[in-house]
Amino acid sequence: MQRVREAIEELGYESSLVARSLRNHRTNVVGVLVWAIEPYSAELLKGVARGLKGTGYELVVYSTGAEAGGRVGWERRYLSRLSGTLIDGAVLVTPTVSTEGIGSPVVAVDPHSGGDGGWTVAADNHRGARLAVEYLLGLGHRRIAFLGRPPRDLESSRQREAGYRGALEDAGVPFDPRLLRNAGYEDNESLEAARTLLALPRRPTAIFAANDVTAIATMEAALTLGMRVPDDLSVIGFDNIPEATMVEPALTTIEQPLQLMGQRAVETLLDVLAGREPTEARLMLPTRLVVRGSCAAPPADPSRVVGLTAPEEDAAAPAP
């Protein structure tokens, strides 16, 4: 037996996860399912890895690839490939459908708004959006646009839009549906949505983007139109990914504690796998405003700012 152990050590042999699960009905592996590896999910993964340290569990990261485009139901299809034989449970990042009845223990980060009884971890998106808009209002802005991201049935998307609308209403600023746009998933979609807003005859003086990637694309769109941030246009994002400090000017944003969200999600999952009741089934973490250099008071005469004009875009366009 000793010679077998020595041979195993020398050859670096490991039993397959499938064989291990057949013997023990456990693999000691947890999965993180994301539709794409991008700045948001990368920060969450750092927190998941930190939460697993010293637990004896291993981590599998499974991505659908960007070409999946966040199609509705992707998590059910891909979870069925992993659960039962490769992983004991999963953390789902921004699932597109309810996680109820999936089978394996699942914790959802940035959950679907279906209201199922599963375990979830999220940031206070409503409060964060209000902080963003209230900050812009305090600088003197009144034409404040919102660039959202699909799917709008994500709880975060719904809450951020509600926070945007609520802050405007409390300030007595009428909601203008032409200033509400869907930025899509890809960078080119964010650029096009930003350019559409900046082409309005009465363009916004500030844009609140639902995430930092869209905010950075908005700054790029403004630059291509000869506009200066923040002198001609203020831009504020959401997430506080590392890239927010790498642009010029550095991006003012709403921070959600992404790494902590990942850590808390996997800690909740480990509690469930161990038969312990998680302290909180629906954990909400605070958001905060991070002021940098991309916001300022609105220009005295916005009509003099260089930019595109597209009168047809101002014709009572419905919100997307």
C-alpha positions in Angstrom: 0.0 0.0 0.0 2.9 2.3 0.8 4.3 1.7 -2.7 0.9 2.6 -4.2 0.9 5.9 -2.2 4.4 6.7 -3.4 3.5 6.0 -7.0 0.4 8.2 -6.7 2.5 11.0 -5.2 5.3 10.7 -7.9 2.8 10.6 -10.8 0.6 13.3 -9.4 -2.5 11.2 -9.8 -5.9 12.5 -8.8 -9.1 10.6 -9.0 -11.7 12.0 -11.4 -14.4 14.2 -10.0 -17.0 11.9 -11.5 -15.6 8.8 -9.8 -15.3 10.7 -6.5 -19.0 11.7 -6.7 -20.1 8.2 -7.5 -18.3 6.9 -4.4 -19.1 9.6 -1.9 -22.0 11.5 -3.5 -19.8 14.6 -3.0 -17.0 16.2 -5.0 -15.9 18.9 -2.6 -16.1 21.2 -5.6 -18.3 24.3 -5.9 -19.0 26.0 -9.2 -19.4 29.6 -10.2 -21.5 30.1 -13.3 -21.2 33.4 -15.2 -22.3 34.2 -18.7 -19.0 36.0 -19.4 -15.7 36.8 -17.7 -15.7 40.6 -17.5 -14.7 43.2 -14.9 -17.8 42.7 -12.7 -17.6 38.9 -12.6 -13.8 39.0 -12.2 -14.1 41.0 -9.0 -16.8 38.6 -7.7 -14.5 35.6 -8.4 -11.7 37.1 -6.3 -14.1 37.2 -3.4 -15.3 33.6 -4.0 -11.7 32.4 -4.0 -11.0 34.2 -0.8 -14.1 32.7 0.8 -13.0 29.2 -0.2 -9.5 29.5 1.2 -8.8 26.9 3.8 -12.2 25.2 3.5 -11.0 22.1 1.6 -13.3 22.9 -1.3 -12.1 23.4 -4.9 -13.5 25.9 -7.4 -14.7 25.4 -11.0 -15.6 28.5 -13.0 -17.9 27.9 -15.9 -18.7 30.6 -18.5 -21.1 30.4 -21.3 -18.9 32.7 -23.4 -19.8 36.2 -24.4 -21.6 34.9 -27.5 -24.4 33.6 -25.2 -25.3 37.2 -24.6 -27.0 36.5 -21.4 -29.8 34.5 -23.1 -32.7 33.8 -20.8 -32.4 30.4 -19.1 -28.6 29.9 -19.7 -28.0 29.0 -16.1 -30.4 26.1 -16.1 -28.9 24.6 -19.2 -25.3 24.9 -18.0 -26.0 23.9 -14.4 -27.5 20.7 -15.6 -24.1 19.8 -17.1 -22.3 20.3 -13.8 -24.5 19.4 -10.9 -24.6 16.0 -9.4 -21.3 14.8 -10.9 -18.8 17.7 -11.0 -20.0 20.2 -8.4 -21.9 20.0 -5.0 -23.5 23.4 -5.4 -23.1 26.7 -7.3 -23.0 30.4 -7.2 -24.9 31.9 -10.1 -23.9 35.4 -11.2 -26.8 37.5 -12.5 -29.2 34.6 -13.4 -31.8 35.4 -15.9 -34.6 33.2 -14.4 -35.7 32.1 -11.0 -33.4 29.6 -9.4 -36.3 27.8 -7.7 -36.4 24.1 -8.4 -33.0 23.9 -10.0 -31.9 21.0 -7.8 -28.4 21.5 -6.5 -27.9 24.1 -3.8 -27.6 27.5 -5.5 -26.8 31.0 -4.2 -27.6 33.8 -6.7 -25.6 37.0 -6.9 -27.5 39.9 -8.4 -30.7 37.8 -8.5 -33.6 37.6 -10.8 -36.6 39.6 -9.6 -38.9 36.7 -9.7 -39.0 36.5 -5.9 -38.3 32.8 -5.3 -37.3 31.5 -1.9 -33.7 30.8 -2.7 -30.5 32.3 -1.2 -29.3 35.6 -2.7 -26.6 38.2 -2.3 -27.0 41.6 -3.7 -26.0 45.3 -3.2 -28.4 48.0 -2.2 -29.0 49.1 -5.8 -31.9 51.4 -5.2 -30.0 53.4 -2.6 -26.9 53.4 -4.9 -28.8 54.8 -7.8 -30.4 57.5 -5.6 -26.9 58.5 -4.4 -25.7 58.9 -8.0 -28.7 61.0 -9.1 -28.8 63.1 -5.9 -25.1 63.9 -6.4 -25.7 65.1 -9.9 -28.7 67.1 -8.8 -26.6 68.7 -6.1 -24.1 69.8 -8.8 -27.0 71.6 -10.6 -27.9 69.0 -13.3 -31.5 68.7 -14.3 -31.3 66.8 -17.6 -29.9 63.6 -16.3 -30.0 60.5 -18.5 -29.9 56.9 -17.4 -28.2 54.2 -19.5 -29.5 50.9 -18.2 -28.4 47.3 -18.9 -30.6 44.3 -19.8 -32.2 42.1 -18.7 -34.6 44.5 -17.0 -36.1 41.7 -15.0 -32.9 41.5 -13.0 -33.5 42.9 -9.5 -30.5 45.2 -9.8 -31.7 46.7 -13.1 -35.2 47.3 -11.8 -33.9 48.8 -8.5 -31.4 51.1 -10.3 -34.1 52.5 -12.6 -36.4 52.9 -9.7 -33.8 54.8 -7.7 -33.1 57.0 -10.7 -36.8 57.9 -11.2 -37.3 58.3 -7.4 -34.5 60.8 -7.0 -35.8 62.9 -9.9 -39.3 62.8 -8.5 -38.2 63.9 -5.1 -36.3 66.8 -6.6 -39.3 67.9 -8.6 -37.6 67.1 -11.9 -40.0 65.6 -14.5 -39.1 62.2 -15.9 -38.3 62.4 -19.6 -38.5 58.9 -21.3 -36.1 60.1 -24.0 -33.4 60.1 -21.4 -33.8 56.5 -20.5 -31.9 54.1 -22.8 -30.8 50.5 -22.9 -27.1 50.2 -23.4 -27.1 46.5 -24.3 -24.3 44.0 -23.5 -21.5 44.8 -25.9 -19.2 47.9 -25.9 -20.4 48.9 -29.3 -24.0 48.9 -28.0 -23.0 51.1 -25.1 -21.2 53.5 -27.5 -24.3 53.7 -29.8 -26.7 54.3 -26.9 -24.5 57.1 -25.5 -24.2 58.7 -29.0 -27.9 58.6 -29.3 -28.4 60.5 -26.1 -25.7 63.0 -27.0 -27.4 63.6 -30.4 -30.6 64.9 -28.8 -31.3 68.5 -29.6 -31.8 69.0 -25.8 -29.0 66.6 -24.8 -28.4 65.6 -21.2 -25.8 67.4 -19.2 -25.1 64.3 -17.2 -25.4 60.6 -17.8 -25.8 58.0 -15.0 -24.7 54.6 -16.4 -25.9 51.4 -14.8 -22.3 50.0 -14.6 -18.8 51.3 -15.0 -18.2 49.6 -18.4 -21.1 51.5 -19.9 -19.9 54.7 -18.2 -16.4 54.4 -19.6 -17.9 53.7 -23.1 -20.0 56.9 -22.6 -16.9 58.9 -21.9 -15.3 57.5 -25.0 -18.4 58.4 -27.1 -18.3 62.0 -25.7 -14.6 62.3 -26.6 -15.2 61.2 -30.2 -17.8 64.0 -30.5 -15.3 66.6 -29.3 -16.9 66.9 -25.8 -15.0 67.2 -22.6 -15.7 65.3 -19.4 -16.7 66.8 -17.0 -16.7 70.3 -18.5 -19.3 69.5 -21.2 -20.8 66.3 -19.8 -20.8 64.7 -16.4 -20.6 60.9 -16.2 -21.2 58.6 -13.2 -21.0 54.8 -13.1 -21.9 51.9 -10.9 -19.7 49.1 -9.5 -16.3 50.7 -8.9 -14.3 48.1 -10.9 -10.5 48.7 -11.0 -10.8 50.2 -14.5 -12.7 53.1 -13.1 -9.5 54.6 -11.8 -7.6 54.0 -15.1 -9.5 56.3 -17.3 -9.0 60.1 -17.7 -10.6 61.7 -15.8 -11.1 59.0 -13.2 -14.7 57.8 -13.0 -17.0 58.9 -10.3 -19.1 55.9 -9.4 -21.3 54.0 -7.0 -19.3 51.3 -5.3 -20.9 47.9 -4.6 -18.6 45.6 -2.6 -18.1 43.1 -5.4 -15.4 41.0 -3.8 -17.3 40.9 -0.5 -20.5 39.9 -2.4 -18.6 36.9 -3.9 -17.2 35.9 -0.6 -20.5 36.1 1.2 -22.2 34.1 -1.6 -19.8 31.2 -1.3 -19.9 31.3 2.5 -23.7 31.0 2.3 -23.4 28.1 -0.1 -20.9 26.3 2.2 -23.3 26.7 5.1 -26.1 25.1 3.0 -23.8 22.2 2.0 -22.8 21.6 5.6 -26.5 21.5 6.7 -26.3 24.8 8.5 -29.0 27.5 8.1 -27.4 30.6 6.6 -27.7 33.6 8.9 -29.5 35.6 6.2 -31.2 34.0 3.2 -31.3 37.3 1.3 -28.2 39.3 2.1 -28.1 43.0 1.0 -24.8 44.9 1.2 -24.4 48.7 1.2 -23.4 50.9 -1.7 -21.5 54.2 -1.4 -20.6 57.1 -3.6 -17.0 57.4 -4.7 -16.2 60.9 -6.0 -13.5 61.2 -8.6 -13.1 63.6 -11.6 -15.8 62.8 -14.1 -18.6 65.0 -12.7 -18.9 68.8 -12.4 -21.5 71.5 -12.6 -23.4 71.6 -15.9 -22.1 74.0 -18.6 -23.7 77.4 -18.6 -25.0 77.0 -22.1 -25.3 73.3 -23.1 -26.4 74.3 -26.7 -22.9 75.6 -27.4 -21.2 72.3 -26.6 -19.9 70.5 -29.7 -21.9 67.4 -30.5 -24.1 65.7 -33.0 -27.7 66.8 -33.6 -30.5 64.6 -34.7 -33.8 66.4 -34.4 -35.8 63.2 -35.2 -34.5 61.6 -32.0 -36.3 64.2 -29.9 -39.7 63.3 -31.2 -41.3 61.8 -28.1 -39.3 58.6 -28.4 -40.6 55.9 -26.1 -38.4 54.4 -23.5 -36.7 51.2 -24.6 
